[in-house]
Amino acid sequence: MSLLAEIRAAKPSEGEALGELHRRSSSIWAEDRPHFEARPEIFGVSAEAILEQRVRVAFDAEGRRLGFATISTQPTGVCELEDLFVEPRAMRKGVGAALVEDAAARARRIGGERMTVVAAERTLPFYEPLGFVVGEGVQTRFAPALRLWREL
């Protein structure tokens, strides 16, 4: 039986709770914690993205938040997966993959042709089975990363 029961658009009242989920999810990487402790303002979800319905939230059957994803689209047909965060207790149970597929389906419906994401190399075992391939290297606020992409 799947842990995931529903994915729906985030509500404005969920912003704070999603920010806390963001913090918990990010904190699984011990090597990143010093960066996060020095910059706590990075946690959160854009109120604008929520109002534009670009943030989707996954729930279990009891209504507990399991994770969220934020996308942006460009006129060029490219969709950027900006955020993908899953509660630590729900990791490796299909929630992240379901959120990626939900984002891809939504991007296709509005004419998206490609999805990109900036991710750490350590996340390749998650993204590659979902059809992402490595593009170019990029520099993030904290460390070098990779831009991954997949056709929609």
C-alpha positions, 0 to 999 in steps of 0.5 A: 500500500502506498504512503501517498494518498493525494497531491494538490495545490498548496494553500496560502495558509500552508506557507509556514508549514511548508517552510518547516518541511523544507528545513527538516528535509534539507537537514538530512545532509549533515555536511550542509547543516552549517550553511543552513544554520548560517542562512535560516532565511533560505527556508520557505516557499514563495507566497507568490508561487503558492498563489500562482498554484506552482506549489504542489503538496503530497499528503498521506491518507491521514492528511499529513504533509509528505512533501512538496514541489515547486515549478516554474515555466518559461516561454521556451517550453522549459519547466524548472523544478525549483523545489522538491522536498520530502519529509525524512520519514517519507523518503524512499517511499515514492513521494518524491518520484510522485511529485516529480511526475505530477510536475512533469504532467502539469508542465506537459499540459501547459506546453512544456517540452523539457524539465530541468532541475539543479541538483547535487551530484549525490542526488543522481541515484534519485533523478536518473531513474526518473529520466533526468540526464546530466547537463552542465555544472552550475554554482549554487549559493553553497556548492557546485551542482549539476543542471539535470534535464529530461524531455517531457 
